[in-house]
């Protein structure tokens, strides 16, 4: 891709591309509502940072995560773009992709209304898959070799999140067992801010790459071209996506912050720090091995692991049940919405 002005000219010259990119930005905005708050939830509810400052920090580190991780390893973006095939007809392909993105916005907005941290990553994957199936009338448009990475990612992120949450928190309690609790407060306040920053960084590294991969997919599909083997993401696109994501967090993040940071487990500062570090390490591992995973999965399971150190009953399993139910429904639910929206869009626009 060239400069932002060249990109704008391409969009204004191609209404279908304009719609697809606008819908992608809408998905990023909703991601700011539902996923990005997870990165700063524990930091806010333990009063280490006020919400506005935490949102600003999340925006900065989301950008840094996208920028630095893309330079090191951009294969998460490549996995998303290669997961489905929308065919050789550029008009039909961009219509189907727009339908998938519309379905994702609809699904994620409903989850936000009920204050449940849905997984935008899984909604993205499900919506794209349902749309590709509708377009081809079969599973021919689904790349099973790339899709299986999602299944691996679910198992690994959940296991790592819970396990590392328990290990890190247990280690912290052992190291500071004899410490004077009030005197450790300033240290853990600073440590938790650093942990939240690392979570925001890894959120950008994971989710930022996914969405920018979709925008690149929109551009190349509108030209009837295949994506190049080496994806190059321009800096201006990273900035735009980070700003849109931060705007979404500012608009609707408080409901998710409350659900994740307060309703699931009552956290102290050292526990919040442990959860953030555990989740960030889990996401880093998955990013290095090119596994597209849910930042929500990593963060919520790490909080559960931290809560289990004290006692299992400290976890509010009612909230956990709601989240698991949402995750279980996302693949068939959002996939079905993507399928139906694609059929509808094809009837209207072709």
Helices and strands as residue ranges (DSSP letters): H 4-13, H 15-34, H 37-45, H 51-72, H 75-82, H 90-113, H 120-136, G 139-141, H 144-175, H 181-203, I 204-208, H 209-222, H 235-258, I 259-263, H 269-288, H 295-310, G 312-314, H 317-349
